Amino acid sequence: MVPGGVPFPMLSDGGGRIGAVYGIYDEAAGVDIRGRFLINPDGILLAMEVLTPEVGRNVAELIRQVKAFQTVRKNGVVTPSGWQPGKPTLTPGPELVGKVWEAWKPEMAFN
């Protein structure tokens, strides 16, 4: 990591070639619309967010989602809505279908 840099890879797309592939390149303006894509080590797109330039992205939410995807991949669990690192996860399976509300309470994520 470069001193003062970020601990994850970032890139610039001056020509819009990558933005065009992901459908976020504004050809008339000659720029990419703000986009964030989380791609796992297998090259599978797990999450994306696209915002117009007037609204900034939430870096804390990005980090939370990266940690959630890492937890899911490492432990074979699922993270409920609002999950935060260190909070309870759920074990996926047929017995959970239609009963998430019984297994998870919103206060589990926010307390």
N, C-alpha and C positions, 0 to 999 in steps of 0.2 A: 504494500500500500504506500502510496506517495504521502509524505507528511502533509497533513491538512486535507488530504483527500478523503474519499468515501471508501468504506470497506467492501464494496461490491462493484462489479463491472458496469460501466455506463458507456454510451456511445453517442456520437453526433451524426446526424443524417442530413448534411448540407444539401445534397442533391435530391433528396426525397425518395430515393430508391427503396429504402426499407419501409418508409411510411406508406408508399404505394402498395407494397405487399400486404401490409396490415390494414389498409383501407383508411388511413388517417392523413394522407397527403392532400393538402388543399392546393391544387394545381394553379388556380387563379391567383392566390396569394404567394405561391412559391415556397410554402412552409408546411411542416407537419403540424397537425393539431396536437395538443398535449395528449400523449398516450403513455400508458404504463402496461407492460406485459410481463407476467410471471411465467417463466418457462422452466420446467423441471429438468434435472440432469439427463432425462431420456429424450428431451426435445419436445415434450408435450406442453402445450399452452394450458395453464391451470387457471389463470385469471387475467382479466384485462379491464382497464378503465380508460375512457376517452373523455376529455373535457375541453370545452372551448377555452381560448386564452384568458377570458375574463375571470375564471375561477381557478384558484390554485389547488394543487393536490395535497392530500393529507399524508405526510411522511410517517407519522406515528401509525396510521392505519396500514400503510405499506409494510412497515416493519412487523406489525402484528400478524399480517397475512403471511409473510415469509416464514415467521416462526411457527404459525399454525400449520402451513404446508410441510415444514420440516418435521414437526411433531407427528403429523399424520403419516408421513413416509417412514419415519423411524420406528413408530410404535404400532402401526396398524389400527389406529383409533380414528374417530371423527371428532372435530371440534365444533361445538354448537355455536349458535349466533352469539356474538359478543365475547367469545372466548378470549382469555388472556393467558399468557404463559404462566404456568404454575396452578392454573385453575383446573377443575375436573374436565375430563374428556368422556366421550361415550364409546362403547364397544359396538361396532356395527353388526347387524345380524337381523334375521327375520323377526325375532322377538321385539325389536325396537321399532319396526315399521308401524306407523300410526300411533306410537306411544312415546315419542320423543318428549312431549309435554309432561309425561309422568316421570321420566328419567332426568330431565333437566329443568331447572327453574332459573329464570333470568338472574336472580340474585347470586347464583353460583358464579356468574361471569363478572359481576360488577362489585362484589363485596370483597 
